[in-house]
């Protein structure tokens, strides 16, 4: 049975944030709001928790997880970022974009695309996630909460609890945060390529 925290979307309660991070550190799988939709996540180094997310979403090994990062300095630890990429990232983070970049050796191999050694990273513009990341001190390994057979993310924390309460350790109710997934931009080549259009405006990356 999952816990259910109601965290204020603008001024997150520190006590609840700390409890949520303790759950993450202890191998928990949590659902939390972002600036585009609700996400499902776990501790970066926890293989068992990652496998639980794969089971819930029915994902195969080719699925690219996203590292939810606090800021650009986090991205620089886990991805190889050139000058041009850095300028774009600085302009469009935080925001509802996921950037595909070449991974550094800091990223566990099991999280990488098996052929391309890439990783998805994003910096969300959401006070609750920023509070979680600040308390945790490292990225949260995440995926948009889209159930098998569905095309849109789940948006209602009470519906999420009703559907998944026996498979999660924590659901954070941060209010309505939208129903669109992020816009995904592949930045592994010199020219960025939009591979999924979502909440973020794709125009700046379409040359």
N, C-alpha and C positions, 0 to 999 in steps of 0.2 A: 504494500500500500504506500503510495507516494505521499510526501509532505506537500503542502500547498501554502506558499507564502504570497501575501499581497504586499508588493513593494511599490512605494510611491514612484511614479514615472519621472518626476523631476527632482525630488529630494529623497533618494533611496535611504532607507533606515540602515544605519551602519551595523546594527546588531543582526538584522536579517541577512545582510550581505555577507557578514562573516560566517554565519551559519551555512549559507549556501556554498561558500568557498570550502568550508570544512567538508561538506558532502562531496564536492568535486574531488578534493584531495584524498578522500577515503574510498574512491572508486565508484562514486555515484554517477548516474546519468541524469541530466537535468534538462528541462525545457525552459527557455527564457526569451524575453522579447528583444528584438533588435530594431534598427531603424527601417527595416523593410518587411519583416515577417517574424513569426516565432521560429526559433532554432532549437535543435537538440544537440547537446554537447557533453563532453567529458574531459577528464584530465589528459593532457597531451601524451603522457607516457604510459597510459593504462590500456593495454591491449584487450583485456576482458571487457572493459566498458565500451571500447570501440566496437568489439564484436557484438555487443548487445544492441548498439545503434544500428549496425548492419542488419541484425535480425528484425528489429522493429520496422525499419524502412525497406527490408528485403533488397539490400544493396549487394552488388558483387564486388570482387577485388579490384575492378577497374574504376570504381567510383573515387573521384577526387574529393577528399575531405577538405574543409577550409579551416585555416588557422585564424581565429578571431583575435586580432591584435589590438593592443592599447594605442599604439602610435607608430610613426615611421621607424623609430629606433628598433622596435620589435621586428618589423618587417625586414630590416637590414640584417638581423641575426639569422633569420630562417630562409632568406631568399637573396639571390645575386641581383643587385640593383645597380644599373649603370646611370650615368648622368641624365640622359634623356628620360629614362624610366623614373628616376627620382623626382624630376621636375613635375612630371604628370601625377605621380603619387602625391606629391606635396599639394598640388592644386585640388585634387579630387578626393582627398581623405581629410577628415572622416566623411563617410557618405555611403550610399547604398550600392557599392560596387564590390565585386570580387575580382582580384587580379591574379592571373595565372603567371607564375614566374618560375625560373629555374631555382631549384632548392639547394640550400647549403647542406653540409654534413650534419648540421644540428637537427635536421628533420629525420625522425625515424624512418627507415626504409619502407616499412609496411604502410606508411601514409602516402608514399609517392606513387604517381602513375608508373606502372611497371616498365613501360618502354621509354618514357620521356623524362623521368626524374624531375617532374614539375610539381608544384604545390599551389593551392589556392590560398590567398591571404586577403583579409579585409580589415578595415578600421571602422567600426560602426559608430554612428552618431546617435548614441542612446545612453542616457545617464546611468541606467541600471547596468548595462553591459560594461560601461566604463568603470563603474564602481566594483563590479566583480573582477575585472581584469586588474584593476589597481590593487585589490586585496590579494589576488592570486599571485601576481608578479610574473606571469607568463601567459602565453596564448591559451585559449580554450579550443580544443579540437571540435569542430562543429559541422553541422549539415542543416539545411533548411528542413523544417518539419513538414514534409510532404509524405502522406501515407501511401502504401502500395496501391496502384490503380488510380490514384488521384493525380491531377495536374496542378492544383493550387495548394498552397500551404494552409495549414490549420491556423485559425485566427482567434478563436474563442478559448481562453484558458479553462473555462468550466467544461466545455466540450472535450478539450484535451484531457482533462482529469477523468471525465466519464469514460473516454475511450482507452486511455493508456495508463490509468493509475496503478495497475498491477505490474507494469513494465518499467516504470520510472521511479527514481528516488526523490525527485523534487520537481514541482511545477511552479514557476514564478509568474504570478499574475501581475503584469505591468500595464494592464489596459490594452486598448486596441492599438496595434502598431502597424497596421497595413496588411495587405494580402498579396503583395507582389514580392517575388524573390528578387535578389540583386541582379543587376546587369553584370555579366561576366566578360572581362576583357583579357585576352591572351596577350601578354607582353613579353613573350620569350624571344620574339624576333624584333628587328628594327622598327617594323611598322605594326602598331597595335591592331588587334583583330577582335571585334565584338562577336563572341560566340553564343551569347544569350542576351536578349533584350528584356530588362525588367524595370525596376523602379528608377534606377539611375539613367539619366539622359545619355543615350549612346552617341549623340552627334559629335562631341569633342574627339571621339576616337575613330570616327569614320572619315577617312581622308579621301 
